[in-house]
Amino acid sequence: MSQAEVPRAESIDEQERAHADGDKKPKSRRPANTAFRQQRLKAWQPILTPKSVLPLFFIVGVLFAPIGGVLLWASSQVQELVIDYTDCATSAPENTKADISSRVSATFKASTASSKYLWQRSNTTDNQTVCSLYFTIPESMGPPVFLYYRLTNFYQNHRRYVQSLDLDQLKGTAVPNGTISGSVCDPLATDDATGKAYYPCGLIANSMFNDSIGNPIRTASTSTNYTMTTKGIAWDSDKALIKQTKYKPWEVVPPPNWSEYNGTYEKTGIPNLHEREDFMVWMRTAGLPSFSKLARRNDDTAMPQGDYQLDILDRFPVAEYDGTKSILLSTRTVIGGKNPFMGIAYVVVGGVCVLLGALFTVAYLVRPRKLGDHTYLTWDSTNQPSTATASGRDDRLRPNAP
């Protein structure tokens, strides 16, 4: 056999093998023949010219500035009172009232010149500190009226802090101690002394805000309790997530900072976290180090004008991390609570757009820029102007054209 016949024989063998394998199609990396995969979708790109861009600046400015004004006006309608009681346990006089006007921020339509802001502290029989705040409401508030506690320099958004919880435990499952140990709840997963799991485990639950805030009491000739409830302060989604546990009281222990249980649930029983909306509010971590969380509310009755007393069982420490804590009484509008940021942002953006539009308009009128004919910006040879050359471009657009 000659050397010229060898490739021919190999070709025949390949054909026989291909026939034996059947009609298998070779794998191809070619994209499917669709408009999306072959990049044949229709597209549109605007041609930015002064006549199209300049009106947009003025339109945005004319729309945004009034919206910002409305938002600022709505924010100014919110009635708000903020009292900082950070160091009440150490600075407030015992059983004697002292002025704290420098610690108060108030926003009301009525004048607050005659308002009085005082505090004092006292001790309970079990040696706990009660901070009593005395304040004046110069005009009727609400309804609704909301009572918040505000913390600063508390980083609930820390990655390890946010992850420190057990969702199965919160859903009511009696998670075995061996499963809890070594989980994301560490170092507050199990008690070293007893080996029992903490319920609820983790850093978030252990650091829960535990100042007990009572109802405001109107100190008129006859004291009147302005009733505020803890019901309805949590989100419905949180109520659907957190359920009553299946643990028995002797199977788990409370977190170390839950001192009211004295380290055991066997005497008091396990709390039903499905009914503890204050716990749900705390477990929804804040995104910023300064935040306010809803503690009480009254949706039906206005808070009458007058002098009030608010007693707070002061237990939550903030001095060790250089934080502060305050109580906040507030109403709301259709856009929410008092927050002028959105209004200021809209006004600033609207003003900047009008200013830029005016500057660009003057620049265009004083020294206009020559623009080319945008009808030549096409790759469709069937839709070219009659003056176009065969290449799809006008000779007058070429720099070396005669």
C-alpha positions in Angstrom: 0.0 0.0 0.0 1.3 3.4 -1.0 1.7 6.2 1.4 -1.0 8.2 -0.5 -3.6 5.5 0.3 -3.1 5.5 4.1 -5.1 8.7 4.9 -7.9 7.4 2.6 -8.1 4.2 4.7 -8.1 6.1 7.9 -10.9 8.3 6.6 -13.0 5.2 5.8 -12.4 3.9 9.3 -13.6 7.1 10.8 -16.7 7.1 8.7 -17.4 3.5 9.8 -17.0 4.4 13.5 -19.2 7.5 13.0 -21.9 5.3 11.4 -21.6 2.7 14.2 -22.0 5.4 16.9 -25.3 6.5 15.3 -26.5 10.0 14.5 -25.0 11.6 17.6 -24.6 15.4 17.1 -21.3 16.8 18.3 -21.4 19.2 21.3 -21.4 22.8 20.3 -20.7 25.9 22.5 -22.5 28.1 20.0 -25.3 30.1 21.8 -28.9 29.3 20.8 -30.3 31.2 17.8 -32.5 33.6 19.8 -32.8 37.3 19.8 -31.5 37.5 23.4 -28.6 35.0 23.0 -27.5 36.4 19.7 -27.8 40.0 20.9 -30.5 41.0 18.3 -32.8 42.7 20.8 -34.1 46.1 19.9 -32.4 48.9 21.8 -32.7 52.7 22.0 -30.2 55.2 23.2 -31.2 58.8 23.5 -29.1 61.5 21.8 -28.3 64.0 24.5 -28.5 67.5 23.2 -29.0 70.9 25.0 -32.6 71.1 23.9 -33.4 67.7 25.5 -31.2 67.9 28.6 -31.8 71.5 29.8 -35.5 71.1 30.2 -35.0 68.0 32.3 -32.9 69.9 34.9 -35.7 72.5 35.3 -38.5 69.8 35.4 -36.6 67.9 38.1 -36.0 71.1 40.1 -39.7 72.2 39.8 -40.9 68.8 41.0 -38.4 68.1 43.7 -38.4 71.5 45.5 -42.2 71.5 46.3 -42.1 67.9 47.4 -39.2 68.7 49.7 -41.2 71.6 51.1 -44.2 69.4 51.8 -42.0 66.8 53.6 -40.4 69.5 55.7 -43.8 70.9 56.6 -45.1 67.4 57.6 -42.0 66.8 59.7 -42.5 70.1 61.6 -46.1 69.0 62.5 -44.8 66.1 64.6 -45.0 66.8 68.4 -41.9 65.4 70.2 -40.3 65.4 73.6 -36.9 63.8 74.3 -35.5 63.4 77.8 -32.0 62.1 78.4 -31.8 60.1 81.7 -28.4 58.4 81.1 -26.8 59.1 84.5 -30.0 59.4 86.6 -28.8 56.7 89.0 -25.6 58.7 89.8 -26.4 62.4 89.1 -30.1 62.8 90.1 -30.6 63.8 93.8 -32.3 61.2 96.0 -35.9 62.1 96.9 -35.3 65.7 95.8 -36.3 67.2 92.4 -33.6 68.9 90.3 -33.9 70.8 87.0 -32.8 68.9 83.8 -33.8 71.5 81.1 -30.4 71.1 79.4 -31.1 67.4 78.9 -34.5 68.0 77.1 -35.4 68.5 73.5 -39.0 69.5 72.8 -40.9 70.3 69.6 -44.4 71.7 70.0 -46.5 74.3 68.3 -47.3 75.9 71.7 -44.5 77.7 73.6 -42.5 75.7 76.0 -41.1 78.7 77.9 -43.1 77.8 81.0 -42.5 74.1 80.8 -40.7 72.4 83.7 -38.4 69.4 83.4 -37.2 67.8 86.6 -35.9 64.4 87.9 -35.1 62.6 91.1 -34.2 59.1 92.1 -35.3 56.7 94.7 -34.5 53.1 95.8 -36.9 50.1 95.9 -36.9 47.6 98.7 -34.6 45.3 96.8 -32.1 48.2 96.3 -33.0 49.0 92.6 -32.9 52.5 91.3 -36.2 54.2 90.2 -35.6 57.3 88.1 -38.6 59.7 88.2 -38.9 62.2 85.3 -41.2 65.2 85.6 -42.2 67.1 82.4 -44.8 69.4 80.9 -46.8 68.8 77.8 -47.7 72.3 76.6 -50.5 71.1 74.3 -52.6 68.1 73.6 -50.7 65.3 71.8 -52.1 62.8 69.4 -53.6 60.4 69.1 -51.7 58.2 68.4 -48.9 58.8 70.9 -45.8 56.6 70.9 -43.2 56.1 73.7 -39.8 55.1 72.6 -36.4 54.4 74.3 -33.4 55.8 72.4 -29.9 54.4 72.7 -26.6 55.8 71.2 -23.3 54.2 70.5 -24.8 50.7 70.7 -23.7 48.7 67.6 -26.5 46.2 67.0 -25.2 45.9 63.4 -22.0 44.1 64.4 -21.7 41.0 62.3 -21.1 38.6 65.1 -23.9 40.2 67.2 -26.5 40.0 64.4 -25.7 36.3 63.9 -25.9 35.4 67.6 -29.3 33.7 67.8 -30.9 30.4 67.1 -34.0 30.6 64.9 -35.2 27.1 65.7 -35.1 28.0 69.4 -37.1 31.1 68.7 -39.6 29.2 66.6 -40.4 27.1 69.7 -38.3 24.0 69.0 -36.6 22.4 72.0 -33.2 22.3 70.5 -30.9 19.7 72.2 -28.0 21.0 74.3 -25.5 19.3 72.1 -26.8 21.1 69.1 -26.8 24.5 70.8 -23.3 24.1 72.1 -20.8 25.3 69.5 -23.4 27.1 67.5 -23.5 30.8 66.5 -24.9 31.5 70.0 -21.5 31.0 71.5 -20.3 32.2 74.0 -23.8 32.3 75.3 -25.1 29.0 74.1 -24.9 26.8 77.2 -24.3 27.5 80.9 -20.8 26.2 82.0 -22.0 25.4 85.5 -25.1 23.3 84.6 -24.5 22.4 81.0 -28.0 23.5 80.2 -28.8 25.6 77.2 -29.7 29.3 77.5 -33.2 30.2 76.4 -33.1 32.4 74.5 -29.5 32.0 73.6 -27.1 34.5 72.0 -25.8 38.0 72.5 -28.9 39.8 71.2 -31.2 38.2 73.8 -28.7 38.5 76.6 -28.2 42.3 76.0 -32.0 43.1 75.8 -33.0 46.5 77.1 -34.3 45.9 80.6 -35.3 49.3 81.9 -39.0 49.1 83.0 -40.8 52.2 81.7 -44.2 52.8 83.4 -47.2 54.8 82.1 -47.1 58.6 82.3 -49.1 59.9 85.3 -50.7 63.3 85.0 -49.9 65.1 88.3 -52.9 67.4 88.5 -55.1 67.9 91.6 -56.0 64.2 91.2 -53.4 62.0 89.5 -54.5 60.4 86.3 -52.8 57.5 84.6 -52.4 57.9 80.8 -52.6 54.3 79.8 -50.2 53.1 77.2 -49.9 49.5 76.0 -47.1 47.2 74.9 -49.4 45.4 72.5 -49.0 46.2 68.8 -45.5 47.5 69.1 -43.9 44.6 67.2 -44.2 43.6 63.5 -46.6 41.0 62.4 -43.8 39.1 60.8 -41.9 38.9 64.1 -45.1 37.6 65.8 -45.3 34.9 63.2 -41.7 33.9 63.7 -41.3 33.8 67.5 -43.5 31.1 69.1 -44.0 29.6 72.6 -41.2 27.2 73.4 -41.5 23.4 74.0 -38.7 23.5 76.6 -39.5 22.4 80.1 -38.5 24.9 82.9 -35.8 22.5 84.3 -34.2 21.9 80.8 -32.9 25.4 80.2 -31.7 28.5 82.1 -32.3 32.2 81.5 -29.5 34.4 79.9 -27.1 35.8 82.5 -28.3 39.4 82.2 -32.0 38.4 82.8 -31.5 38.9 86.5 -35.2 39.0 87.4 -35.3 35.1 87.0 -32.4 34.6 89.4 -30.7 32.1 87.1 -33.6 29.6 86.9 -37.0 29.1 85.3 -38.1 26.5 87.8 -39.7 28.9 90.2 -41.3 31.4 87.7 -41.8 29.2 84.6 -40.5 29.9 81.1 -41.7 33.2 79.7 -43.9 33.0 76.6 -41.9 34.9 74.1 -44.8 34.8 71.6 -46.5 37.3 73.9 -43.4 39.4 74.7 -43.5 42.1 72.0 -40.8 44.1 73.7 -38.5 41.2 73.2 -39.5 41.0 69.5 -38.7 44.7 69.1 -35.3 44.2 70.6 -34.5 41.2 68.5 -35.0 43.1 65.3 -31.6 44.7 65.2 -31.0 48.3 64.3 -28.8 49.3 61.3 -27.1 52.3 63.0 -25.5 52.8 66.4 -28.0 55.4 67.4 -31.6 54.1 67.3 -35.0 54.3 68.8 -37.3 51.4 69.6 -41.0 51.5 70.4 -41.8 50.6 74.0 -45.5 51.7 74.4 -48.3 53.3 72.4 -51.8 54.7 72.7 -53.7 54.8 69.4 -57.1 56.0 70.7 -56.7 58.7 73.4 -55.0 62.0 73.2 -52.4 62.9 75.8 -53.9 66.0 77.5 -51.9 69.2 78.2 -50.4 69.3 81.7 -47.6 68.1 84.0 -46.6 64.4 84.0 -44.5 62.0 86.0 -42.8 59.0 84.4 -41.1 56.3 86.6 -38.4 54.2 85.1 -36.7 51.2 86.8 -33.1 52.0 85.9 -31.2 48.8 85.2 -29.7 49.0 81.7 -26.0 50.1 81.8 -24.7 52.5 79.1 -21.8 54.3 80.8 -19.4 51.3 80.3 -19.6 51.7 76.5 -19.9 55.6 76.5 -23.5 55.4 75.3 -26.6 57.4 76.3 -30.3 56.5 76.8 -33.4 58.6 76.5 -37.2 58.4 76.5 -39.0 59.9 73.5 -42.7 60.8 73.3 -43.9 61.5 69.8 -46.8 61.7 67.4 -46.7 61.0 63.7 -48.0 62.2 60.3 -48.8 60.4 57.1 -45.1 60.2 56.3 -44.1 58.9 59.8 -42.2 60.5 62.7 -40.1 63.5 62.9 -37.3 63.3 60.3 -36.4 66.3 58.2 -33.7 64.5 56.2 -35.9 63.5 53.2 -37.4 67.0 52.9 -33.9 68.6 53.0 -32.6 66.1 50.4 -35.5 66.9 48.0 -35.0 70.6 48.4 -31.2 70.4 47.9 -31.5 68.2 44.8 -34.2 70.4 43.3 -32.2 73.6 44.0 -29.0 72.1 42.5 -30.9 71.0 39.3 -32.4 74.4 38.8 -29.0 76.1 39.4 -27.2 73.7 37.0 -29.9 74.2 34.4 -29.6 77.9 34.6 -25.7 77.8 34.3 -25.8 75.4 31.4 -28.5 77.5 29.6 -26.4 80.7 29.9 -23.3 78.8 28.7 -25.2 77.4 25.7 -26.6 80.8 24.8 -23.3 82.7 25.2 -21.1 80.2 23.5 -23.1 77.4 21.8 -21.4 74.3 20.6 -21.8 73.0 17.1 -23.4 69.7 16.8 -23.2 67.1 14.1 -26.3 65.6 12.3 -27.4 62.7 14.5 -29.2 61.1 11.6 -25.8 59.7 10.5 -25.5 57.7 13.7 -26.9 54.6 12.2 -25.6 51.2 11.0 -28.7 50.5 8.9 -27.5 50.9 5.3 -31.1 50.9 4.0 -32.0 54.0 6.1 -29.2 56.4 5.1 -29.7 60.0 4.1 -29.6 60.6 0.3 -26.3 62.6 0.7 -24.5 59.7 2.3 -21.8 57.9 0.4 -21.7 54.2 -0.1 -19.7 53.8 3.1 -22.6 55.2 5.1 -20.8 58.5 6.0 -21.0 62.0 4.5 -17.6 63.1 3.0 -18.2 66.5 4.7 -17.8 64.7 8.1 -14.4 63.5 7.3 -11.5 65.7 8.5 -9.6 65.6 5.3 -12.5 66.2 3.0 -11.9 68.9 0.3 
